[in-house]
Amino acid sequence: MEITEVRIFLKDSPDKKLKAYATVTFDNAFVVRNIKVIEGSGGLFIAMPSRKLKSPCPKCGFRNEVKSKYCNQCGTQLPAVSKPLNSEHEGGGASDAQSEHRDIAHPITQTFRDYLQKKVLETFEVDKAKGPSVASKHNDY
């Protein structure tokens, strides 16, 4: 599988950890949006698109975001640690009940993750040098 296009959307807040969003096209046939470029303590890395996990209220069953203190439906105080609703069984992201997010799409192998991260970060560096108002396109062929 080849990355055929990378588009970078720079964020213009220099003090924040989130530096940009990327949209990546694979084989001119499949696109993944909202890949985040983040500045960590060890340098730049990418984070795959994710969604917040939900857990049901024990009283009314309404699905609230994990770590919510009160139910958004009935107002009941929620247990401090509750098991997230996870009927889809998708991989990646959250692996324990303490995590708040689960990856929507993610690489299966470390080799592909490294390839994806390299392509996104290369395009990010080029766009960053051009300025914050530029959205770039990178084609492999």
Buried (B, 14 or more C-beta within 10 A) or exposed (E): EEBBBBBBBBBEEEEEEEBBBBBBBBEEEEEBBBBBBBEEEEEBBBBBBBEBBBBBBEEEEBBBEBBBEEBEEEEBEBEEEBEBEEEEEBEBBBEEBEBBBBBBBBBEEEEEBEBBBEBBBEBBEBBBEEEEEEEBEBEEE
